[in-house]
């Protein structure tokens, strides 16, 4: 503290005590270095993702508002509980296949739910190998869905 630190320092030096001053704000505190993170460890939310089957060409496009790892954990849980409602679990159990959960690809990121659902539907419609578990796209938008969909991430 300006003024006080110098006075205390003078008193301590008279008593033969060495004094060192350390600023509260340092260059390191102003410009911290972020730790390098693996892509899989990053918190990804509001994403559209793609999961591929390791045994065939089947792919699944999904979307989640929550963290991506939460959505993947739910797919794994559905598979372990033999739940046939999710398209991924149905494919695994009906065909005795395995999904490649270690290589899930984020194909888009969007905070708005409706835009995320539309992107998921467009990607699913465009990909011939995709499970058709998405919102219905109006006929006027089908040509857009079949066109090249931009990658958002």
Rosetta blueprint (number, residue, H / E / L):
1 X L
2 X L
3 X L
4 X H
5 X H
6 X H
7 X H
8 X H
9 X H
10 X H
11 X H
12 X H
13 X H
14 X H
15 X L
16 X L
17 X L
18 X L
19 X L
20 X L
21 X L
22 X L
23 X L
24 X L
25 X L
26 X L
27 X H
28 X H
29 X H
30 X H
31 X L
32 X L
33 X L
34 X L
35 X L
36 X L
37 X L
38 X L
39 X H
40 X H
41 X H
42 X L
43 X L
44 X L
45 X E
46 X E
47 X E
48 X E
49 X E
50 X E
51 X E
52 X E
53 X E
54 X L
55 X L
56 X L
57 X L
58 X L
59 X E
60 X E
61 X E
62 X E
63 X E
64 X E
65 X E
66 X E
67 X E
68 X H
69 X H
70 X H
71 X H
72 X H
73 X H
74 X H
75 X H
76 X H
77 X H
78 X H
79 X H
80 X H
81 X L
82 X L
83 X L
84 X L
85 X L
86 X L
87 X H
88 X H
89 X H
90 X H
91 X H
92 X H
93 X H
94 X H
95 X H
96 X L
97 X L
98 X L
99 X E
100 X L
101 X H
102 X H
103 X H
104 X L
105 X E
106 X E
107 X E
108 X E
109 X E
110 X L
111 X L
112 X L
113 X H
114 X H
115 X H
116 X H
117 X H
118 X H
119 X H
120 X H
121 X H
122 X H
123 X H
124 X H
125 X H
126 X H
127 X L
128 X L
129 X L
130 X E
131 X L
132 X L
133 X L
134 X L
135 X L
136 X L
137 X L
138 X L
139 X H
140 X H
141 X H
142 X H
143 X H
144 X H
145 X H
146 X H
147 X L
148 X L
149 X L
150 X L
151 X L
152 X L
153 X L
